[in-house]
């Protein structure tokens, strides 16, 4: 009988070792960049620290990402200009590139962003949710592979606090929560039609929460009620599949109810369906809390 060789006790997981080395290198780079800019290391994103010199087709785009990153952490314009000059000196230039990328070009990018900041305009920068974010290829924590992996980044972990569920109580809050999920892209395996139906179902859940007097919290309901409240004709079996799919990707926490006949046979009261809408990352946080009993969420005492 043949097959793949069984791993031995001394086998090294090459992929895991590579990730570990990348993360260790990122921490060193964070310390160096923090010292250069005169800010605490915790203010520096690992991906930002790992943005070194670039080939011709990426030089200006990454310079823009660096400049936004520096403006977001309130680095002075002079220091930002100095750092971008250092960056330009490490980018490909002729003869390795067809055209030069000059200090003047980098300085124009910095000054444009800092003009917006001085004018009081909000500096959004680049996050690591969108698939076209320039940060992803520099993420040592695997956000370029799976958006959820960004929650393992120490910069993001440090800023994660227990969600304030009052923020999702209103219609605007419900729409914003839905937008947060959809910004990560339509979940793998979902069709656009089913994604639209499930998005609408999220809003129906929010409406029922308000009507029951506990917006943003747990909702005890039933498939019959969701069928009646859904603005389009929908089968209960479809609702059940949608709820299961939404739970699988972390949109909701869901426990199916038990019909009256089943609970009566057990000598119990009917058990209703329990649903709670989740913030992105809630499902991962719940798994961590379950794995480490007694752990606390940052900001919770």
DOMI-724826 format. One record per residue (C-alpha): residue in one letter; x, y, z. Coordinates in nm, 3 decimals. Layout:
code,X,Y,Z
A,X,Y,Z
...
end
This chain:
code,X,Y,Z
X,0.000,0.000,0.000
X,0.148,0.334,-0.103
X,0.073,0.689,-0.009
X,0.223,1.015,0.120
X,0.492,0.963,0.384
X,0.377,1.013,0.740
X,0.523,1.324,0.907
X,0.784,1.252,1.169
X,0.833,1.421,1.504
X,1.112,1.633,1.360
X,0.921,1.749,1.049
X,0.926,2.127,1.002
X,0.612,2.297,0.870
X,0.778,2.516,0.608
X,0.475,2.742,0.554
X,0.431,2.800,0.927
X,0.803,2.866,0.970
X,0.789,3.118,0.684
X,0.497,3.301,0.848
X,0.679,3.309,1.180
X,0.993,3.454,1.021
X,0.789,3.718,0.835
X,0.615,3.821,1.156
X,0.941,3.838,1.350
X,1.095,4.050,1.073
X,0.789,4.278,1.074
X,0.832,4.339,1.448
X,1.195,4.438,1.392
X,1.093,4.671,1.109
X,0.822,4.825,1.329
X,1.079,4.905,1.595
X,1.316,5.060,1.342
X,1.044,5.271,1.180
X,0.905,5.380,1.517
X,1.253,5.491,1.628
X,1.306,5.676,1.298
X,0.974,5.860,1.328
X,0.985,5.911,1.705
X,0.655,5.737,1.784
X,0.565,5.428,1.994
X,0.596,5.099,1.808
X,0.228,5.023,1.873
X,0.136,5.313,1.643
X,0.305,5.149,1.344
X,0.121,4.895,1.130
X,0.335,4.588,1.051
X,0.243,4.616,0.683
X,0.350,4.982,0.672
X,0.686,4.894,0.828
X,0.743,4.625,0.563
X,0.698,4.855,0.262
X,1.047,4.885,0.121
X,1.166,4.988,-0.224
X,0.941,4.885,-0.513
X,0.964,4.803,-0.886
X,0.867,5.065,-1.142
X,0.497,4.981,-1.176
X,0.432,5.006,-0.799
X,0.657,5.290,-0.677
X,0.403,5.575,-0.673
X,0.113,5.361,-0.546
X,0.309,5.236,-0.246
X,0.447,5.586,-0.182
X,0.085,5.702,-0.163
X,-0.001,5.423,0.084
X,0.300,5.511,0.302
X,0.214,5.882,0.300
X,-0.145,5.813,0.403
X,-0.020,5.579,0.677
X,0.213,5.845,0.817
X,-0.053,6.117,0.803
X,-0.296,5.890,0.992
X,-0.059,5.861,1.288
X,0.010,6.236,1.295
X,0.370,6.226,1.173
X,0.480,6.579,1.086
X,0.497,6.669,0.718
X,0.874,6.724,0.737
X,0.931,6.376,0.879
X,0.698,6.225,0.622
X,0.891,6.397,0.342
X,1.218,6.271,0.487
X,1.092,5.914,0.511
X,0.955,5.918,0.156
X,1.294,6.042,0.038
X,1.451,5.737,0.204
X,1.189,5.518,0.034
X,1.259,5.667,-0.311
X,1.629,5.589,-0.267
X,1.545,5.219,-0.236
X,1.304,5.193,-0.531
X,1.411,5.063,-0.872
X,1.558,5.342,-1.088
X,1.723,5.334,-1.433
X,1.878,5.110,-1.559
X,1.657,4.876,-1.349
X,1.354,5.086,-1.454
X,1.260,5.268,-1.775
X,1.178,5.594,-1.597
X,1.296,5.763,-1.280
X,1.082,5.802,-0.969
X,1.206,6.125,-0.817
X,1.203,6.287,-0.475
X,0.985,6.558,-0.630
X,0.717,6.306,-0.728
X,0.714,6.153,-0.382
X,0.707,6.496,-0.219
X,0.407,6.597,-0.433
X,0.218,6.291,-0.304
X,0.299,6.379,0.059
X,0.213,6.747,0.023
X,-0.119,6.670,-0.145
X,-0.226,6.446,0.146
X,-0.107,6.689,0.412
X,-0.289,6.978,0.240
X,-0.611,6.780,0.279
X,-0.529,6.717,0.643
X,-0.457,7.087,0.713
X,-0.786,7.177,0.545
X,-0.967,6.963,0.803
X,-1.064,6.692,0.559
X,-1.078,6.339,0.696
X,-0.778,6.121,0.616
X,-0.907,5.768,0.561
X,-0.594,5.598,0.433
X,-0.597,5.231,0.337
X,-0.754,4.952,0.538
X,-0.699,4.579,0.488
X,-1.057,4.475,0.408
X,-1.081,4.561,0.039
X,-0.915,4.311,-0.192
X,-0.746,4.593,-0.387
X,-0.580,4.742,-0.077
X,-0.206,4.799,-0.129
X,-0.147,4.687,0.232
X,-0.240,4.324,0.174
X,0.073,4.205,-0.007
X,0.285,4.331,0.285
X,0.072,4.173,0.560
X,0.279,3.911,0.747
X,-0.035,3.773,0.913
X,-0.205,3.635,0.603
X,-0.475,3.897,0.539
X,-0.385,3.867,0.171
X,-0.511,3.509,0.184
X,-0.810,3.542,0.418
X,-0.958,3.875,0.527
X,-1.039,3.729,0.870
X,-0.669,3.670,0.934
X,-0.618,4.043,0.980
X,-0.760,4.000,1.332
X,-0.435,3.822,1.429
X,-0.234,4.138,1.353
X,-0.106,4.294,1.680
X,-0.188,4.646,1.555
X,-0.552,4.551,1.498
X,-0.580,4.330,1.808
X,-0.468,4.619,2.025
X,-0.748,4.835,1.887
X,-1.025,4.578,1.909
X,-1.278,4.664,2.178
X,-1.608,4.510,2.270
X,-1.861,4.632,2.010
X,-2.122,4.883,2.125
X,-2.442,4.718,2.000
X,-2.636,5.042,2.036
X,-2.460,5.149,1.717
X,-2.658,4.895,1.511
X,-2.998,4.967,1.664
X,-3.120,5.221,1.409
X,-3.185,5.169,1.039
X,-2.863,5.357,0.963
X,-2.675,5.139,1.211
X,-2.819,4.823,1.058
X,-2.717,4.940,0.711
X,-2.367,5.027,0.833
X,-2.324,4.682,0.990
X,-2.438,4.520,0.667
X,-2.196,4.741,0.474
X,-1.911,4.628,0.703
X,-1.980,4.265,0.613
X,-2.023,4.327,0.242
X,-1.704,4.534,0.217
X,-1.521,4.207,0.278
X,-1.677,4.079,-0.042
X,-1.964,3.841,-0.115
X,-1.879,3.522,0.080
X,-1.735,3.239,-0.121
X,-2.003,3.011,-0.264
X,-2.281,3.272,-0.242
X,-2.459,3.388,-0.554
X,-2.548,3.753,-0.592
X,-2.921,3.682,-0.563
X,-2.882,3.484,-0.241
X,-2.644,3.750,-0.102
X,-2.906,4.020,-0.170
X,-3.178,3.811,-0.004
X,-2.961,3.749,0.303
X,-2.873,4.118,0.326
X,-3.245,4.198,0.326
X,-3.300,3.931,0.592
X,-3.043,4.109,0.811
X,-3.252,4.426,0.792
X,-3.567,4.230,0.880
X,-3.389,4.097,1.190
X,-3.293,4.453,1.287
X,-3.655,4.567,1.246
X,-3.783,4.288,1.470
X,-3.519,4.367,1.735
X,-3.652,4.722,1.757
X,-4.013,4.606,1.771
X,-3.931,4.362,2.054
X,-3.765,4.639,2.256
X,-3.404,4.515,2.252
X,-3.238,4.664,1.941
X,-2.890,4.534,1.876
X,-2.941,4.240,2.113
X,-3.073,3.887,2.100
X,-3.386,3.823,1.899
X,-3.622,3.539,1.988
X,-3.843,3.472,1.692
X,-3.954,3.199,1.452
X,-3.937,3.105,1.087
X,-4.310,3.180,1.066
X,-4.252,3.537,1.188
X,-3.959,3.594,0.950
X,-4.168,3.462,0.662
X,-4.447,3.705,0.750
X,-4.211,4.003,0.788
X,-4.002,3.941,0.477
X,-4.112,4.194,0.211
X,-4.106,3.932,-0.068
X,-4.256,3.583,-0.090
X,-4.010,3.339,0.067
X,-4.027,2.976,0.180
X,-3.941,2.883,0.538
X,-3.690,2.628,0.411
X,-3.512,2.912,0.228
X,-3.508,3.120,0.546
X,-3.355,2.828,0.734
X,-3.084,2.780,0.468
X,-3.011,3.152,0.463
X,-2.975,3.172,0.840
X,-2.740,2.873,0.838
X,-2.531,3.031,0.560
X,-2.521,3.367,0.741
X,-2.402,3.197,1.059
X,-2.134,3.005,0.869
X,-1.970,3.329,0.751
X,-2.005,3.513,1.082
X,-2.294,3.748,0.999
X,-2.516,3.611,1.275
X,-2.530,3.374,1.567
X,-2.828,3.143,1.521
X,-2.996,2.860,1.702
X,-3.292,2.695,1.537
X,-3.610,2.668,1.744
X,-3.796,2.348,1.817
X,-4.158,2.303,1.708
X,-4.432,2.265,1.967
X,-4.483,1.896,1.894
X,-4.115,1.811,1.960
X,-4.092,2.004,2.286
X,-4.430,1.877,2.406
X,-4.305,1.521,2.360
X,-4.009,1.612,2.584
X,-4.239,1.770,2.842
X,-4.092,2.117,2.775
X,-4.217,2.456,2.665
X,-4.173,2.540,2.294
X,-3.821,2.667,2.222
X,-3.804,2.970,1.995
X,-3.539,3.059,1.742
X,-3.253,3.270,1.877
X,-3.069,3.510,1.644
X,-2.809,3.777,1.707
X,-2.647,3.992,1.440
X,-2.267,3.995,1.471
X,-1.994,4.246,1.401
X,-1.711,4.128,1.174
X,-1.473,3.938,1.401
X,-1.733,3.854,1.668
X,-1.744,3.488,1.568
X,-1.364,3.459,1.588
X,-1.364,3.641,1.924
X,-1.629,3.404,2.059
X,-1.417,3.104,1.959
X,-1.114,3.253,2.137
X,-1.318,3.324,2.451
X,-1.444,2.966,2.447
X,-1.091,2.831,2.407
X,-0.959,3.048,2.691
X,-1.223,3.055,2.968
X,-1.192,3.356,3.195
X,-1.030,3.574,2.928
X,-1.146,3.936,2.902
X,-1.222,4.157,2.605
X,-1.015,4.476,2.598
X,-1.214,4.750,2.769
X,-1.426,4.502,2.966
X,-1.373,4.468,3.342
end
